[in-house]
Amino acid sequence: MNVDAAVAAMAAIAGLCTGVFAMLAFRWSERDQAKPTRTSLHTEAVLPPGVDTVLSVLRSSAVVLDEADTVVKASSAAYALGLVRGGRLAVEPMLQMARDTRRDGEIRQVELDLPRRGTGRGDALAVSARVAPLGSRLVLLLVEDLTEARRIEAVRRDFVANVSHELKTPVGALSLLSEAVMDASDDPEAVTRFAGRMQNEATRLTNLVQELIDLSRVQNDDPLEDSEPVLVDELVAEAVDRCRQQAGTKQITIAAGGTADLHVWGNRGQLAAALGNLVENAVNYSPARTRVGIAGRRVSVPGGDLIEIAVTDQGLGISEKDRDRIFERFYRVDPARSRATGGTGLGLAIVKHVAASHGGEVTVWSAEGQGSTFTLRLPEAGTVRDRERPSDLTAEGLDDEDRPYETFNDPLPAHPAPEVLP
């Protein structure tokens, strides 16, 4: 009896020990499963709550890297800029910044020039990169494209430099001429000659200041705030009257023609200034005893009819290399000839801005030795009256055989509205 009791007690003790060991083994197994492994640190990297939403609305390109420099999240703009390729950050300077920030937790920022995808180093993107820690395991990279801002800043610097130079030239000439007048006070003939030159420089300075004011106005004003239907015949008549004296001095005939009773929708003053600049340029850069033609017509395009006003001259023409730049501010094909004609280099820039702000464009056809045709294309009055803003219009370039109003040998169609100089 005692033997049986002893055996039973020993069996109970053995079972108890087995249960305790089984429970301890289970606990150890659970703790080992809960412990993060080196692999799980990379596969379970998750953005903090709300970060994904914030990154999706940022204008900057965003890239999130984990501890192994693997891309956890990247915006579409980052892929478009070529920052991310094959799930890795492809820009070595940015990658090094991310590693340094992960090591010491400091925010870093740098500006870089990156080659565009598929192009050479000369065609570069200017970007600003900022790296910051995102939690304890991730790094956030924000990249902003500064290329357009850099271009605009360069244009502004060039504009200020050009304005300073253009203003300094007539002002300096006036200063020197005034000294010459004082020194020649006892010589009436010299005084008269110097006074005439002073008047020419003062006129050039006045024209430059006025064109700067006009350019600023067309860039800042909304032409649709004070828009109305404008009769093209009246614009042509104003342009002819504006250039009457210059044309008469050079014995240049201005012939107006085309379709009558055309209307465009816009600011009358700006449209008159734009067409006047085109006609004035044609007169100033045409040889004596030649002819300048102005003609308007209606053309049909998808989205509504356009009104084309073409100004054709028999001048020296514009070379192909200069054709793409003639609408830049202060750009002159021949600076010496421009100064002789009193040009400021702003007239065509004003025309370009007026055309763009009215939903149109200005194009040029030119051949050296054959003359030039500038065509102002604007939406017809009835096609934009109900629009909040004019749409961008594009036109294909004109080939030699497509030159509008090309020949002066054939008479231009005439109508009685604009006066034609004899």
Salt bridges, closest charged atoms under 4 A:
GLU30 OE1 - ARG27 NH1 3.89
ASP52 OD1 - LYS73 NZ 3.20
ASP69 OD2 - ARG99 NE 2.78
ASP69 OD1 - ARG102 NH2 2.85
ASP100 OD1 - ARG103 NH1 3.02
ASP104 OD2 - ARG108 NH2 2.62
GLU111 OE1 - ARG150 NH2 2.97
ASP113 OD1 - ARG150 NH1 3.77
ASP123 OD1 - ARG116 NE 3.08
GLU148 OE2 - ARG151 NH2 2.63
GLU166 OE2 - ARG332 NH1 2.97
GLU166 OE2 - ARG339 NH2 3.95
GLU201 OE1 - ARG204 NH1 3.97
ASP214 OD1 - ARG217 NH1 3.20
ASP222 OD2 - ARG389 NH1 2.97
ASP233 OD1 - HIS415 NE2 3.50
GLU234 OE1 - ARG268 NH1 2.81
GLU238 OE2 - ARG268 NH2 2.66
ASP241 OD1 - ARG244 NH2 3.18
GLU280 OE1 - ARG242 NH2 2.82
GLU308 OE1 - ARG297 NE 2.96
GLU308 OE2 - ARG377 NE 2.85
ASP322 OD1 - LYS321 NZ 3.45
GLU328 OE1 - ARG325 NH2 3.08
GLU361 OE2 - ARG377 NH1 3.25
GLU380 OE2 - ARG298 NE 3.03
GLU419 OE1 - ARG244 NH2 3.33
